[in-house]
Amino acid sequence: MGTTVRFRCGHGAEAAEARITLQRNCPLCMLLAETQRSREQLLRRVAPAGRAALARETRIGASYEWICSRGHSRYRASVRESLTGPGCPKCARNAQAPAARHEGGVPFMKPGLKTRTSQAEQKLRMLLGERIRLPHRVNAIRINRTFYGKPEVWPDVIIPALKVAIEYDSPGRAKTSHRGLKEVSDREKDAALEEVGWAVIRVRADGLEAIGRYSIVTAGVTAALVDEILAMLALIRGEAAVAALLNRGPDA
């Protein structure tokens, strides 16, 4: 007998057959929201035979066959592992291979990379760019593991000269982003960068608590926040290294 539970998102039992209707989304939709992905994105990665079932799936522990975006062999994993794990096993092995390890920590420009950028992140980059020189031709950093199946990560702000990445974290309108499993993901991303010699400053806004030794808790993006970031950069890499990046005025 199938499930008799229906969720607010519409997944689970059909409305006419449901014995219980829960006023919350199913576990899979909740995980998708935490990891800022859609079910449509997930369906594009699953093998064709599993798409119909995954379109209705509610469980994050359910196992499916997935297609590697790089053309490697298909692999089996749970929905949770697909969303938060290392992805394709061959991609993970390649990222740790001796030939790839020397690239760990190298910043580069990944063409066509599309990431969500909030107005707060844009303002932070603008204000920070008024104080120090920021590169415009890098948007990714190689790592020695895979993160969501990729051998690189995409921080909000990259400062190659200091080997420091800056992330701006906000819980968003739903107040769920960068909490729960997404916070675990953030910590894994930081660890991957630290493995290749980078430090990560996490700006934690709108009620988020500090995570890691280089967190800055803030109420919003202001000039005072930029002062705190510059002080943190000096703490991490030294005042002289930061001074070398300062934008000098015409009279400097």
C-alpha distance (Angstrom), angle and dihedral (degrees) to the residues before:
residue distance angle dihedral
M1 . . .
G2 3.82 . .
T3 3.76 127.8 .
T4 3.80 118.7 -63.7
V5 3.81 94.0 -162.5
R6 3.78 122.9 98.1
F7 3.79 123.6 -167.7
R8 3.79 131.6 -147.2
C9 3.82 90.3 -109.0
G10 3.83 88.8 63.1
H11 3.80 96.6 -108.8
G12 3.78 124.2 123.1
A13 3.79 124.1 40.8
E14 3.78 121.9 9.1
A15 3.80 112.1 -95.2
A16 3.81 92.9 -111.1
E17 3.82 92.6 50.4
A18 3.79 100.9 40.7
R19 3.78 116.7 113.1
I20 3.80 92.1 -174.4
T21 3.80 129.3 31.3
L22 3.79 113.7 -164.2
Q23 3.78 118.4 -153.9
R24 3.80 93.6 -135.6
N25 3.77 135.8 71.9
C26 3.79 120.9 -91.2
P27 3.85 117.9 -93.8
L28 3.82 91.7 -102.6
C29 3.81 94.1 51.8
M30 3.81 89.2 47.0
L31 3.82 90.9 52.9
L32 3.80 91.2 47.2
A33 3.81 89.5 53.3
E34 3.81 91.7 48.8
T35 3.79 92.3 51.1
Q36 3.83 92.4 42.0
R37 3.78 94.7 -120.0
S38 3.79 135.0 124.3
R39 3.78 131.0 -130.2
E40 3.80 88.0 -118.1
Q41 3.82 90.0 60.0
L42 3.79 89.7 49.6
L43 3.82 92.3 49.2
R44 3.80 90.6 55.3
R45 3.81 89.7 60.0
V46 3.80 100.4 46.4
A47 3.82 122.4 88.5
P48 3.85 112.5 -96.3
A49 3.80 93.4 -110.7
G50 3.80 90.7 61.8
R51 3.81 100.9 44.6
A52 3.78 98.2 91.7
A53 3.81 92.0 50.0
L54 3.81 93.8 43.5
A55 3.81 90.5 51.8
R56 3.83 87.2 63.5
E57 3.82 98.6 32.3
T58 3.80 119.9 127.3
R59 3.82 101.1 173.3
I60 3.80 124.0 87.1
G61 3.81 91.5 -160.7
A62 3.82 93.9 58.2
S63 3.82 112.9 117.8
Y64 3.81 124.2 -130.2
E65 3.79 139.4 167.2
W66 3.82 112.5 -105.3
I67 3.80 133.4 -160.3
C68 3.80 118.9 -129.5
S69 3.82 110.7 -127.9
R70 3.82 89.0 -141.4
G71 3.80 93.8 58.1
H72 3.80 98.7 -104.3
S73 3.79 122.8 141.0
R74 3.77 117.8 -64.3
Y75 3.78 115.5 -98.1
R76 3.79 135.9 -159.5
A77 3.79 122.0 -125.3
S78 3.78 141.0 142.4
V79 3.78 120.8 -95.0
R80 3.81 89.2 -108.3
E81 3.82 91.5 52.6
S82 3.80 91.2 47.0
L83 3.81 91.9 53.5
T84 3.80 100.3 38.3
G85 3.80 106.2 15.9
P86 3.81 134.1 83.7
G87 3.80 94.7 -84.9
C88 3.81 121.2 -147.1
P89 3.85 110.7 27.9
K90 3.82 92.0 -140.3
C91 3.82 91.4 52.2
A92 3.80 88.4 51.4
R93 3.83 91.7 50.5
N94 3.80 92.3 46.6
A95 3.81 91.1 52.3
Q96 3.81 89.6 55.4
A97 3.82 96.3 42.8
P98 3.85 117.8 117.3
A99 3.82 91.7 -115.5
A100 3.81 91.3 56.9
R101 3.79 99.8 40.0
H102 3.82 94.7 76.4
E103 3.81 87.5 62.4
G104 3.81 92.3 57.4
G105 3.79 110.0 119.9
V106 3.82 95.5 18.9
P107 3.83 113.1 134.7
F108 3.79 116.7 -144.1
M109 3.79 145.0 161.2
K110 3.80 113.6 -97.0
P111 3.83 107.6 -160.3
G112 3.77 117.1 -133.4
L113 3.79 94.5 14.1
K114 3.79 109.5 158.6
T115 3.78 118.9 -165.1
R116 3.77 131.3 162.6
T117 3.78 111.1 -103.6
S118 3.78 119.1 -170.1
Q119 3.79 124.7 -149.5
A120 3.81 88.6 -110.8
E121 3.82 91.0 55.5
Q122 3.79 91.0 48.4
K123 3.81 91.1 49.6
L124 3.80 91.4 48.4
R125 3.79 91.9 52.0
M126 3.80 91.2 47.1
L127 3.82 94.1 50.2
L128 3.79 92.5 43.7
G129 3.81 90.5 47.8
E130 3.80 89.4 56.3
R131 3.80 89.3 60.1
I132 3.81 104.7 36.9
R133 3.79 135.8 19.3
L134 3.79 111.5 -95.8
P135 3.81 122.7 -169.6
H136 3.79 118.0 -120.4
R137 3.79 98.8 -164.5
V138 3.80 101.3 65.9
N139 3.80 127.0 72.5
A140 3.81 104.5 153.2
I141 3.82 141.5 46.4
R142 3.81 126.4 -149.3
I143 3.80 115.9 -123.4
N144 3.82 133.7 -169.1
R145 3.79 94.5 -120.7
T146 3.78 134.1 37.8
F147 3.79 123.9 -93.0
Y148 3.81 113.9 -161.7
G149 3.78 86.2 -15.2
K150 3.83 95.3 -53.6
P151 3.83 128.6 109.9
E152 3.79 91.1 -136.5
V153 3.80 142.0 49.5
W154 3.81 130.1 -139.9
P155 3.82 112.5 -140.8
D156 3.80 120.7 -168.6
V157 3.82 93.3 -117.6
I158 3.81 125.9 17.9
I159 3.82 123.1 -163.7
P160 3.83 105.1 -174.5
A161 3.81 95.2 179.8
L162 3.81 89.5 62.5
K163 3.81 98.2 28.4
V164 3.79 88.9 -127.4
A165 3.80 126.9 135.5
I166 3.79 123.4 -161.3
E167 3.80 123.2 -150.9
Y168 3.80 124.8 -168.7
D169 3.82 111.1 -151.5
S170 3.79 123.8 -168.3
P171 3.84 128.2 164.3
G172 3.79 90.6 -131.7
R173 3.78 127.8 -144.4
A174 3.81 93.0 -50.6
K175 3.84 90.3 49.7
T176 3.82 90.6 -133.6
S177 3.81 104.5 98.1
H178 3.82 117.6 108.2
R179 3.79 90.4 15.7
G180 3.78 131.6 103.7
L181 3.80 112.9 -3.2
K182 3.82 90.9 0.6
E183 3.81 89.6 59.5
V184 3.80 88.8 51.3
S185 3.81 87.9 51.1
D186 3.83 90.5 50.2
R187 3.80 90.4 53.1
E188 3.81 91.2 49.9
K189 3.79 90.2 50.6
D190 3.81 90.9 51.6
A191 3.82 91.0 48.6
A192 3.82 90.9 51.0
L193 3.81 90.4 53.2
E194 3.81 93.3 45.5
E195 3.82 89.2 53.2
V196 3.82 89.4 62.4
G197 3.80 96.0 44.8
W198 3.80 101.9 -91.8
A199 3.80 127.1 127.8
V200 3.81 121.5 -146.0
I201 3.80 125.8 -145.4
R202 3.79 110.0 -161.0
V203 3.79 116.5 -159.7
R204 3.80 104.7 -156.7
A205 3.80 112.5 -161.2
D206 3.80 140.4 -179.4
G207 3.79 98.8 24.7
L208 3.81 100.8 -37.3
E209 3.79 114.1 140.2
A210 3.78 124.5 -127.1
I211 3.80 118.6 -87.1
G212 3.77 121.0 -171.8
R213 3.78 130.3 5.6
Y214 3.80 96.1 -74.8
S215 3.81 100.0 52.8
I216 3.79 123.2 132.8
V217 3.80 116.4 -162.6
T218 3.80 112.7 -151.2
A219 3.79 142.4 167.4
G220 3.81 93.3 -140.8
V221 3.78 147.8 -31.9
T222 3.80 110.2 -62.7
A223 3.79 139.6 144.0
A224 3.81 87.2 -98.6
L225 3.79 89.4 58.9
V226 3.81 90.2 53.7
D227 3.82 88.5 51.8
E228 3.82 88.8 54.4
I229 3.80 91.4 49.3
L230 3.81 92.2 50.4
A231 3.80 89.9 49.3
M232 3.81 89.7 50.2
L233 3.81 90.9 49.1
A234 3.81 89.3 52.8
L235 3.80 90.0 49.4
I236 3.80 91.3 51.9
R237 3.82 102.1 40.5
G238 3.79 105.0 12.6
E239 3.80 134.3 -96.5
A240 3.80 94.3 -92.6
A241 3.81 93.0 56.2
V242 3.80 91.3 50.8
A243 3.80 93.0 44.2
A244 3.81 89.1 56.6
L245 3.82 89.2 61.4
L246 3.80 98.0 47.3
N247 3.78 117.4 120.2
R248 3.78 107.0 -118.5
G249 3.78 120.5 -143.0
P250 3.81 121.4 -129.8
D251 3.81 90.8 -93.9
A252 3.81 95.3 46.5
